[in-house]
Amino acid sequence: YDLEYGSDSLEVHRDAVNHGSRVVLIDDLLATGGTAKAAGDLIAKLGGEIAGYCFLVELTELGGENKLSPHPVWSVVKYEV
């Protein structure tokens, strides 16, 4: 997946998600949403359904939540940069 400053990759075992499983992705930080979106796309490719995303900190002004729509996003702390 592409980042603002380059690219990166995510990997997961094929059997990590059962077809039809509902998954909540949990991460420490939501900035632009690129990494979370890539993880969600990977889960969907394996047949999982994204139930939502949960973050410890969200940098609201970077708009990452918009990239994860229409899925719900929960953040413990919302920080305006």
C-alpha positions in Angstrom: 0.0 0.0 0.0 1.1 3.6 -0.6 2.1 6.0 2.1 2.5 9.7 1.8 6.3 9.2 1.9 6.7 5.9 0.1 5.2 2.4 0.3 4.9 -0.5 2.6 3.4 -4.0 2.8 1.2 -6.0 5.2 1.0 -9.8 5.4 -1.3 -12.2 7.2 -1.7 -16.0 7.2 -4.4 -17.2 4.9 -6.1 -19.0 7.8 -6.0 -16.0 10.1 -9.6 -15.0 9.3 -12.5 -17.4 8.8 -14.8 -16.6 5.8 -17.7 -14.4 7.1 -15.9 -13.5 10.4 -16.6 -10.0 11.7 -13.3 -8.3 12.6 -12.5 -5.2 14.6 -9.1 -3.9 13.7 -7.2 -2.3 16.7 -4.2 0.0 16.3 -2.4 2.6 18.4 -2.7 5.6 16.1 -5.0 6.8 13.3 -3.4 9.5 11.2 -4.2 9.5 7.5 -5.8 6.1 7.6 -3.6 4.4 5.0 -2.4 1.6 7.1 -5.8 0.8 8.7 -7.4 0.9 5.2 -4.8 -1.5 3.8 -5.3 -3.9 6.8 -9.1 -3.7 6.3 -8.7 -4.4 2.6 -6.6 -7.4 3.4 -9.2 -8.8 5.9 -11.9 -8.3 3.3 -9.8 -10.1 0.7 -9.6 -13.1 3.1 -13.4 -13.1 3.3 -13.7 -11.3 6.6 -16.2 -8.4 7.3 -14.9 -5.2 8.9 -17.0 -4.5 12.0 -15.1 -1.4 12.8 -11.7 0.2 13.7 -10.5 1.1 17.2 -7.5 3.4 18.0 -5.9 4.7 21.1 -5.2 8.1 19.5 -6.7 9.8 16.5 -5.1 12.8 14.9 -8.4 14.3 13.7 -7.2 17.0 11.4 -5.5 14.4 9.1 -8.9 13.0 8.1 -8.1 9.3 8.5 -11.6 8.5 9.6 -12.9 9.5 6.2 -10.7 6.9 4.5 -12.3 4.2 6.7 -15.9 5.1 5.9 -18.5 3.6 6.0 -17.1 1.5 8.9 -17.4 2.8 12.5 -14.3 4.3 14.0 -13.7 4.5 17.8 -10.8 6.4 19.3 -9.9 6.7 23.0 -8.3 10.1 22.5 -9.0 12.5 19.7 -6.2 15.0 19.2 -6.4 18.1 17.1 -3.0 18.8 15.5 
